């Protein structure tokens, strides 16, 4: 699966989770998203480093590494990413539709 589709799914799931008291992390697990654990961890770290999510702890010591979710949430920047991505999709679809109409 494309990395940006994975990122979108993670952010969209976290956005929906804002309505609930508890978040089920299985909804965005590596297994659920169909990616390796290594790729999932790298994406989660990138999302937090870029400010799209908060609430992960990345542990790397003595040959061990891993991501631990601690009250995972989407940030305002993550919400803005979803909004911009949605707007760009709509604009691309509109442009494609106009192009299809013009001979």
C-alpha positions as CSV (number, residue, x, y, z in Angstrom):
1,X,0.0,0.0,0.0
2,X,1.1,3.5,-0.8
3,X,2.7,5.3,2.3
4,X,0.4,8.3,1.8
5,X,-2.7,6.2,1.8
6,X,-1.5,4.6,5.1
7,X,-0.9,8.0,6.5
8,X,-4.3,9.2,5.4
9,X,-6.0,6.1,7.0
10,X,-4.2,6.6,10.3
11,X,-5.1,10.3,10.5
12,X,-8.7,9.7,9.4
13,X,-9.1,7.0,12.0
14,X,-7.7,9.3,14.7
15,X,-10.0,12.1,13.6
16,X,-13.0,9.8,13.9
17,X,-11.8,8.7,17.3
18,X,-12.1,12.2,18.7
19,X,-15.8,11.3,19.4
20,X,-14.9,8.4,21.7
21,X,-13.6,8.1,25.2
22,X,-11.1,5.4,24.3
23,X,-9.2,4.6,21.1
24,X,-8.8,1.1,19.8
25,X,-5.2,1.0,18.6
26,X,-6.0,-2.2,16.6
27,X,-7.8,0.0,14.1
28,X,-4.4,1.4,12.9
29,X,-2.2,-1.6,13.6
30,X,0.4,-2.8,11.1
31,X,-1.6,-5.9,10.6
32,X,-4.9,-4.0,10.0
33,X,-3.1,-1.6,7.5
34,X,-1.3,-4.5,5.8
35,X,2.2,-3.3,6.3
36,X,5.3,-4.6,8.1
37,X,5.8,-3.6,11.8
38,X,9.0,-1.8,10.8
39,X,7.2,0.4,8.2
40,X,4.3,1.1,10.6
41,X,6.8,2.2,13.3
42,X,8.6,4.4,10.9
43,X,5.4,6.0,9.7
44,X,4.2,6.6,13.3
45,X,7.5,8.2,14.3
46,X,7.4,10.5,11.2
47,X,3.8,11.5,11.9
48,X,4.7,12.5,15.4
49,X,8.0,14.2,14.4
50,X,6.1,16.3,11.8
51,X,3.4,17.2,14.4
52,X,0.5,15.4,12.8
53,X,-0.1,13.1,15.9
54,X,0.9,13.1,19.5
55,X,1.1,10.3,22.1
56,X,3.8,7.9,20.9
57,X,6.9,6.9,22.7
58,X,9.8,5.6,20.5
59,X,12.2,3.4,22.4
60,X,15.6,2.5,21.0
61,X,18.3,1.0,23.2
62,X,20.6,-1.9,23.4
63,X,19.4,-3.4,20.1
64,X,15.8,-3.1,21.0
65,X,13.4,-0.7,19.5
66,X,9.7,-0.1,19.3
67,X,6.8,2.3,19.4
68,X,4.5,2.5,22.3
69,X,1.1,4.3,22.0
70,X,0.3,6.6,25.0
71,X,-3.0,8.4,24.6
72,X,-2.6,8.7,20.8
73,X,-4.4,11.7,19.3
74,X,-4.5,13.7,16.1
75,X,-3.2,17.3,16.3
76,X,-4.5,20.5,14.6
77,X,-1.8,20.1,12.0
78,X,-3.1,16.5,11.4
79,X,-6.6,17.8,10.9
80,X,-5.3,20.5,8.5
81,X,-3.6,17.7,6.5
82,X,-6.8,15.8,6.2
83,X,-8.7,19.0,5.1
84,X,-6.1,19.9,2.5
85,X,-5.9,16.4,1.2
86,X,-9.7,16.2,0.8
87,X,-9.8,19.6,-0.9
88,X,-7.0,18.6,-3.4
89,X,-8.8,15.3,-4.2
90,X,-12.0,17.2,-4.9
91,X,-10.2,19.8,-7.1
92,X,-8.4,17.0,-9.0
93,X,-11.7,15.2,-9.6
94,X,-13.3,18.5,-10.8
95,X,-10.4,19.2,-13.2
96,X,-10.6,15.6,-14.5
97,X,-14.4,16.0,-15.1
98,X,-13.9,19.3,-16.9
99,X,-11.1,17.8,-19.1
100,X,-13.4,14.9,-20.0
101,X,-16.1,17.4,-21.2
102,X,-13.7,19.4,-23.4
103,X,-13.2,17.8,-26.8
